[in-house]
Amino acid sequence: MDWMLMPLKRYADFSGRSRRMEFWMWQLFQLLIYVGVIVIVMVLGGGAMMGGDPSAMVAAGGGILIVMMIYLLYCLAVIVPSIAVAVRRLHDTNRTGWWILAPLGPYLIAFVLAAMAAAASSGENAGAAMGAIGIIALVCMLAALVLAIVLLVFYFLDGTPGPNNYGADPKGRDVSQTFS
């Protein structure tokens, strides 16, 4: 449980390194919270739907809305430590934290290219422009998927032994122990 809450203790600390255990236990903690919210929503909504009473459905909808608003506030509260632990995890593999933005790059490129294609299309060329926009979107989504998989692989890699550009080894390994 200590590993799960460590990113909250280092709330906005984007410097240093984080072990795989800290990162993945934080992800597990987030998953458990999400599953708990879904179970509460299913219990609230499921009972009302099975009963068939419209007023019970409206009341359940209000309860679900309240639960989802609380969950939204929770998500807003933990977005900073989630990004921070991801950046520190990348630092542990001796990579810059800017890698976290890599999957967003193709979407930005797709937006710019689609805007250019839409602006260049005239009445006759509208069909060709829409086809080009579709192809651009497909290629950029595939590029974003590949970059997301690369980022996931980085999260799974072991940290660099010994100190690196971002600090001391959180496992306490020494380089002399690594190469002996």
Secondary structure as GFF3:
##gff-version 3
##sequence-region A 1 180
A	DSSP	alpha_helix	2	9	.	.	.	ID=ss1
A	DSSP	alpha_helix	20	51	.	.	.	ID=ss2
A	DSSP	alpha_helix	54	92	.	.	.	ID=ss3
A	DSSP	three_ten_helix	97	104	.	.	.	ID=ss4
A	DSSP	alpha_helix	105	120	.	.	.	ID=ss5
A	DSSP	alpha_helix	126	156	.	.	.	ID=ss6
A	DSSP	alpha_helix	175	178	.	.	.	ID=ss7
###
